[in-house]
Amino acid sequence: MVGLLKFFLILTGIVYLLRFISPFIVKYLIHRLSKKMQHFDADSSSSTPNKETKKSKKEMGEYIDYEEID
């Protein structure tokens, strides 16, 4: 009986501790994600001219329209 009470007290303490700490963890993770997205935007904007030149050099094959046969 005492062991079960001790378990629930420890579990309750852990839950309240996580409720207190979780806003800080979420704030940190969102800040990290925003930094990565800014870095990603900077990389993608600098590399887009290279991608466009590569696409224009490729020759496309001819278009084939398939019809469904019943």
N, C-alpha and C positions, 0 to 999 in steps of 0.2 A: 504494500500500500504506500509506504513511504517512497519507494523507488519510482512508482508511477507519478506521484505528486512532484517529485524532484524533476522527472522528465518533462512534465507539463510546464513547470516553472522555467526550466532552461529553454524549452521551445518558445514560450511566450517572450522571454527575454531576447532571443534571437530574432523573432518576428519584429519586435519593436525596434531593435537595433537596425535591422534592414530597412524598416520604414523611415528611420531617421537618416540613414546614410544614402539611400537610393536616389534622392533628388540631386545630390552632388555627383553621383556616378553617372546619372543620365545627362546632366549638364556637361560633364567632362567628355562623354562619348559624342554628344552632339557637336561640341566645339571641335573635337578631332575630326569628325566627319565633314564639317564645313571647311576645315583647312584642306582636307584631301580633295574635296570637290573644287575648291579654288585652284589647287594645283592641277587637277584634271582639266579644268576649263582653260588654263593657260597652255597646257600641252596640246590640247585639241585645236585651239585657235592658231597655234604656230604650225601645226602639221597639216592643216587643211589644204593649203596651196599645193603641197607635194602630192596629196591624194588626187586632187583634180587633174594635175598634169599626167599622172599615171593612168587615170581613167581615159583621158582623151587619146592617149597613144594606143590603147587596145583597140583592135578591130573586132567588131561584133559579127557573129554569123548571121545567116539569113533567118527570117522568121518563118516557122512552119506552123500552120493552123491544123490541128487534128480534129476530126469529126468523130462523134460517138456512133458506133455501129450497134444496132439492136439485133 
